[in-house]
Amino acid sequence: QVNVMESGGGTVQAGGSLRLSCATSGPSYNGYSSYCMGWFRQVPGKEREGVAAIYTGGGNTYYADSVKGRFTISQDNDKTTLYLQMNNLGPEASAMYYCAAESVGGDIRCSGSNWKWPTAFASWGQGTQVTVTS
């Protein structure tokens, strides 16, 4: 099972930008080439929400409607680091952000709205806090 660790959270004013990173390590299946990897966020008292996902095999990306056009998910060339570029942030984006990875059936896990379910992913990081001030 791959290990993932997030970084890059912090406090930013509304309208600002942040880039989150997720480093993968540990045993990989086929060099992370067919994983579904995603970003989720959660605020206290609410369910974990899928923000974006990427299928590492083909580079297909998926976004929650609330972040389309403002957030961009990407990976580096060797697929060991996942990014989430967040632009034009509003206070509603304040949350703990989590990176998730799944190696089994990555293309299926990422398809349609499957990626929005936390249960689709086996590996999770500890989270990085994002706070947007108004």
Secondary structure, DSSP 4 states (H G I P E B T S, - for coil): --EEEEE--EEEETT--EEEEEEEES--SGGGTT-EEEEEEE-TTS--EEEEEEETTTTEEEE-GGGTTTEEEEE-TTS-EEEEEE-S--GGG-EEEEEEEE-TTHHHHHSTTGGGSGGG-SEE---EEEEEE-
